[in-house]
Amino acid sequence: SEFKFAWAGTRALAMTEIFENARRRHALFICSDVRLANCVDPVQPDITTSCPTTAGLIDWATGSMGSMNFGAPCRLRSEANLGRWWGLRLQQCDNRTTEPSCEHAPCNPNKNHFSMLTLRHRRPDQPPSTVNGVICMAYTDHEMSAAKTFYSYFRNARLVQVPIAHFEAVSWQSLPKVDYVHCVVADDTCFELPNYTSPILQSYLDDICQAFHAYGEDFQEEFVHTTQGWSGYWLDDRWQTVEWGGDGKLVLRHKIDQRLRALLPSVIECRKILAHYPANEWDPPAPIETGKECLVKSGRIEQSNMKYFTFGMGSLINTPSRVGTAGSVAQSAIPVRISAEYEFCPCWNFQNHAGGSQLTAGGMVMRSDDRVKNRNAETVGVIYPCPGDDAAMSAQDEREVGYTRYNIPVEFIHALDHWQSVPIGITVFQYVPNTELPDDHPKRAKSPDSSVTARAPFPTREYPLSQTYVDTCILGCLEFSREMAHKWIAGFVGWPDTNGPYWLNDRPVPRRPWLETPKFGIIDAILANALPSSLIYRAMPSEYGSHYWNHELDAHSHGCLGGADLDVKYSSYSQCSREEVQASRQTPPHFFFETGIMMPNTNFYTFARRFCGYTGPTHQGMPCRLAKCAGFRRSWAHRANVNFKSTMCTIVDAGDDDARSIIGILYPAPSAWAQPSGELPTKDERAELFSVFHRRVEIKREHLTVLQSWL
C-alpha cells in the first residue's frame, strides 16, 4: 500500500526536499504545541509523536509536518463543539525501525508516561468552550493527501475539517482565505483523563505556556482558562528544582509558576515533586473543578494593537536569526517586495568597525548611487512587528546613534506570494546609516570640516562578504520559496566582481560542506544560476590569503614568493595595542571550603554574583581534604525550606570518636564579602542564607591537604 513504503523514503526525502511555504494551500489549526507553527525544521524522527507518511514525518498529535514559519493566532468558536482537554495518552510504535502497523500504533504501557493536550468533541453534558491556538498553512497538495491517508489508518486520532467561519482572528494577523481548516481530534481509544500512571508533566506544560506567551500574556491566560481536565495528578518533573543552577530557564519557570498560581490557585497546590508524587497512589487527589464561566472567551488580544513594523532584508529574513535578534514577537513575518519607487535599495556595505564580526553585511544605498546598475530591481525582505508606542520609538531612535529611522511608504510594499496581506494602518520602517542619507539630509554624516563623508564601500579585503551570512539569508528566503531567493539576489547591489573580489567561503567545513551546512547544494545551485560572474571569486580561507600579497606572483621567473615582502597585516587591527602586560598575581586573603551543594563552581559563583556582586570569571576550585583532627563530620542534617524543600548535606561538630575526614573544594572568597579594611564581615549573609542559620568557623591551614591536582 501507499502507507507501506513511507518509512523507507522518509530519510531520503528529508535530505533533498525544500519545504517552500508558498506552495502550501491547506490550513491546520494547532491548539497545543503552537511552537510548531514557527518551527522551520521538518518533524524529526526522535520526536515521540512522529510517524512516517509518504510525504515525510508527521507529528500525529497536532497534524504538523514541520517546516512552517508563520502562525496566525485565532480562536475556535464554541459553536464548533470542540474543546481542549488534558488526556491524550502518549502513543508510540514499538519498533521505530520497521513499518508501523496499518491498523494503528498500539499503546505501549512502558512508554505511556504522561498526558498531553488534545481536541475533543463536546458531549451533551459538557459546557461549551472556545479554544485559542494558531492557524498555519501546513500542507501542499501532496502533503495533504499523505496526511489524510495516514489518519485513515491511524485510528487513535482523526484529521477533521472545520469551516473557516468557526474561527475568528484575534491579532494583527489575518485568517487564510480557505473554506476549511484541518485539526486533529483524539479518539476514545487513546483518551483518558490524567491519572497516576499518566500525569500532567510540568516540563511539557512549561513548553506549552512559553509557546502561548509568545503571543502575549493574555493569550497565555486564555489558554489556561479554556483548557479542561486539570488534575491533581500533576508531576513537577523539572530536572532542576534547586535554585542554585543559575541557568537561563530559572526566571522563566518562576514567571510561569506565578501565572499558574494566579490563574489556578487551587490546582497548582496539588502539583508534587518527584519525591512526593508516589503518595498519590495510596492517597489519590480529589477531583478538581475549574470555573466553567471562563471557558468561553471573546475579543482581540493585546498584540492586535501592533502599530510599528520593521523591514528586514538580510539575515532577519531567516526565522531563527530574526527571533534570536528581536525576540518571539518577531516569529511571524510577512515576505514582501518593495517597488523600485523607494529611494533606497539593499547592498553589501555594512561593516562594523567598532568591533565584533569582521565581515560585510547587508545595508542600504541610495538607488540614485552610480554604483547601482539595475535601478528598476525590486527589494525583497520581510516585515515583522516591533512592540512599542510613539514614545518607545522615539527612545529607540535616540539609542540608534549614527542611524536615522526611515518610514517606507506602505503603498510601495506588497506581500510576496503569501497568504498574509500587509496589515492596514501600520508604519513600516528601517534604520539607514547616516553615511547613506541624501547629501541635503540634516542628519547626513559629515567630516569635521562640514563636508559630507564618503559612502560606505562594498566588501573590502578586511571586511569580505561572508558565505555563512549569505547562507543564513538564502535559507530564510527558502522558507517561503525559491523564487524569493532569486528575487532577493537580483535586488542586492555590491556582489563581488573584478574590482572587489572579496568573498570568503567561511563555512565550518568548506571542502565537505554537507557535514555542517544544511541545503548547501541548493544554495550553491541558486548562486551559480543567479551570479555566475560573482561566484567565481568565492575563495576558501587558504585561497583568500592571496588577497594580502601586494604584488602579482611570477612563479616562472621569481619562484613562488617572488622575493618580495608580503603584506599580511589586517589594516583594521593596526590600531589595536600590541603591548604585552604581565597579569598581576592575585593573593586573596580569605577562602571558602565547600562540601555540599556549593561544590560545583557554577553554584559557588552564582552565590558570589548574587550576594557579593562578583563580576569576574568562573574559576575551578582546589580539591582538598579536611583532616579528622579538625573535629567535624559531614551529615545529612540541614533541612532547607526556603527556595526548595529538601534535606541537604552540611558539616556538624563531632567528638574524637565521631569526627571524620571531609573532602571538598576550596574557593577564594569574593573581595566584597569582607569589609573594606579586609576584616571579616560582622553580618555574614552566607551564614544566614537559609532559615536554619549556620555559624562561620575558621579552619587551620595545617588541617587542609590538597588532593592530587596540579594546583
Secondary structure, 3 states (H helix, E strand, C coil): CCCCCHHHHHHHHHHHCCCCHHHCCEEEEECCCHHHHHCCCECCCCCCCEEEECCEEEECCCCECECCCCCEEEEECHHHCEEEEEEEECCCCCCCCCCCCCCCCCCCHHHCCCEEEEEEECCCCCCCCCEEEEEEEEECHHHHHHHHHHHHHCCCEEEEEEEHHHEEECCCCCCCCCCEEEEEEECHHHECCCCCCCCEEHHHHHHHHHHHHCCCHHHHHHHHHCEECCCCCEEECCCCCCHHHCCCHHHHHHHHHHHHHHHCHHHHCCCEECCCCCHHHHCCCCCCCCCHHHCCCCCCCHHHHCCEEEEECCHHHCHHHHHHHHCHHHCCCEEEEECCCCCEEEEEEEECCCCCCCCEEEEEEECCCCCCCCCCCCEEEEEEECCCCHHHHHHHHHHCCCEEEEEECHHHEEECCCCCCCCCCCEEEEEEEHHHCCCCCCCCCECCCCCECCCCCCCCCCCCEEHHHHHHHHHHHHCCCHHHHHHHHHHCECCCECCECCEECCCCCCCCHHHCCCCHHHHHHHHHHHCHHHHCCEECHHHHHHHHCCCCCCHHHHCCCCCCCCCCCCHHHCCCCCCCCCCCCCCCCCEEEECCCCCCHHHHHHHHHHHHCCCCCCCCCEEEEECHHHCEEEEEEEEEECCCEEEEEEEEECCCCCCCCEEEEEEECCHHHCCCCCCCCCCCCCCCCCCCCCCCCCCCHHHEEECCCCC
